[in-house]
């Protein structure tokens, strides 16, 4: 009789584990994403610094060209070379700005992914807790 009572009391209980096993590749991707944010922020900081320095160099080049044209000190060849250098700097700035935009997009994507992963984790934890308490 005692054995029957023991079996009845354990019949309704199920084993619940509180660990989640993920495939190694998925864990690896999550780890890489977590490490990516500081790198992206550093790259964005470097690019903005490069862009500001390049803008200053362009302004200096512009002022030199304007001074040479106004005072007619320099020859047309020197002014032409300076204008070509200025165009190269402007092209370089466009490239930097394009990279900055792409890094900002990656950072937004990573933030969005992290937010949704956290929300999904909370939902799964809540559902698991509810199911554990109701059974």
N, C-alpha and C positions, 0 to 999 in steps of 0.2 A: 504494500500500500504506500509506503514511504517513497519507494522508487517511482511510482506513478505520479505522485505529487511533485517530485523533483523534475520529472520529464515535462509535466504540464507547465511549470513555472518557467522553464527555459524554452518552451516551444515557440512562444511569441517573440522572443528576442532574436534579433539578427545581428550579425557581426558588422560593425560599421568601422571603416578605416578613415582616418583623418588626413591621409596623405594622398597626393595626386602625383601620378607617374606620367611624365611627359617624355616623348621621344627625344633623344640626344640632339638631333638636328634642330628641333624647335627650341630647346633650351639654349643652344648655341646662338640661334638667331636673336632670341630675347636678350642674351648677354651682349651681343654685338650692338644691338639697338640702344641698350642702356649706356654703353661706352661711347656711342656716337655723339650724344648731345654736347658734351664738353668740347669735343673736337670741332664740331660745327660752330659753336659759339666762338672758339678761338680763331677759326678761319674767317668768320664774319668780322671779328675785331681787326684782324690783320688786313683784310680787304678794305675796310673803311679807312684805316690808317693810310694804306697805300693810295686810295682814291684822294684823300685830303692832301697828301704830299704831292701827288700828280697834279691836282688842281692848282696848288701853289706854284709848281714849276711851269705850268701853262700860263698862269698870270704873269710870271716873271718874263717868260718868252714873249708874251704879248706886249708887255711894256718895253722890252728891248726893241722889238720890231717897230712899235709906234715911235719911239725915240729916234731910231735910225731913219725912218721915213720922214719925220718932221724936220730933223736937223740935216738930212741929206748927207750924213757923215759916211754911212756905209754904202757899198756898191749894191747894185741890184742883185748880183749873184749871192752876196752874203744874206741879203734880205730873203731871197728865194730859199736858201738853205735853212734859214731860221723858220720860215713858214712851213717847210717840209717837216722839220723836226716837230713843230707844233702839231701838224696833222698826225704824225706818228703818235704823239702823246695823247691826242684826242682819241685815236683808235684804241690805244692801250687802255684808256679810261673806259671806253665802251665795253671792252672785254672784261675789265674788272667789275663793272656794274652788272654785266650779264652773269658773271660768276657769283656775285653777291646775291642777285635775285634767285639763282638756282640753290644756293646754300640756305637762303631764307625759306624757300619752298620745302627743302628737305627737313629743316628744323620744324616747320609747321606740321609737316606730315608725321614726324617722329613724336611731337607733342600730342597730336591727335590720336595716334596709335597708343601712346602711353595712357591717355585719358580713358579711351575705350577699353583697354585691357584692364585698367583698375576698376572701371564700372562693371565689366563682365565678371571680374573676380569677386566683387562685392555681391553681385546677384547670385553667383554660384554658391558662395558661402551662405548667403541668406536662405536660399532654397534648400541647401543641404542641412542647415540648422533646423528649418521648418520640418523637413521630412524626418529628421532624427527625433525631434520632439513629439511629433504626432504619431510615430509608430511605437 
